[in-house]
Amino acid sequence: MLSMDTPTLPAADAGPGPAPKAAKPLTPSRLVRLAARAYPKQRPPASRRGQFSLLIVRGDGERVMRLNFPRRSVVLASLALAVVVSVTGALVGDWVKLRELTREAVTFQDQINQQRATIEAFNRRVGELRQEMASWRDIHARIWEPFGPELARAKGDRGIGGGTTSADGTPPRVSPLEDLNRLGESVKEQTDSLKALEKLMSRAGKVLTALPTRWPVRGGVNSEFGNRQSPWTTEREFHSGLDIRADRNTPVHAPAAGTVVHAGPAQDYGTTIILDHGQNIRTLYGHLQKVNVQHGQQVERGAVIGYTGNTGRSSGPHLHYEIIVKGQAVNPRAYLWE
């Protein structure tokens, strides 16, 4: 801010004449006008036209330095500054995004590690299940073996042999999905085998219930099945059943369900009962004291059909028990399980 010292005027002697006019006060606007008169505006030289000037002044208003820049340089510098600011902003934005992506990558890596551990545990479990399924297959084979190959479940036309290996001699690596598919096929195969075995066991159960597997009376065996010395002569004879020790009037139980085809006297067996159990299997009960059934009657397993005695060709109270298969007497011990 410019300022001017007010000149001190000499005091006029009081004398005749008019009194002097009072001085006008100095206002800011008047100071500006006075400064303009004192320092008239100078027209810049032609060489400085089209330039930008940078004026550096001190705090007291005295000029220290003046820098002149061409307009073109200022424009180029402004453009360069704008480009630098833009690039810097883009780089900062990319750095921020990269930092976020790094955080997400760490999270994804943890998830991948967890999933990898889960997959490895799953693969181990699949391998254990495949080994278990292999043991099931062996068990099924042993179950089917007594029934013969003609009763075993058909495997289909899938029996092609010959394994293949990779060029280096190592077996090819199996993917987890393929391993799981193979396990599913094995499960389905074993399921089908179990269903077929269930049907077979159902039929076998019906056959087993029809077999005379129960002892008709409980007691020691006086004479086994087969050749023996006759109790009445010195010659050997064939004994077609078992002579089971029993007191007189001991209840005789049917070893299986059947139909009474004979109930009455027989030549050497005295009072006799014959049951037909189906499947060409019959049982004979000789030397009875009395019968508890009649011809044509259906009897259930365990029913009392008669009582032991000493009728017919007999040396004492007992039960003569025979099993006849297709008209031929067989050893009853092959059927007596209970």
Beta strands, then each sheet from edge to edge (+ up, - down):
strand 1: 51-57
strand 2: 63-70
strand 3: 221-223
strand 4: 226-229
strand 5: 236-239
strand 6: 242-245
strand 7: 251-253
strand 8: 258-266
strand 9: 270-276
strand 10: 281-291
strand 11: 298-299
strand 12: 304-308
strand 13: 318-325
strand 14: 328-330
sheet 1: 1+ 2-
sheet 2: 3+ 6- 13+ 10- 9+ 8- 11+
sheet 3: 3+ 6- 13+ 14-
sheet 4: 3+ 6- 13+ 10- 12+ 7-
sheet 5: 4+ 5-
end
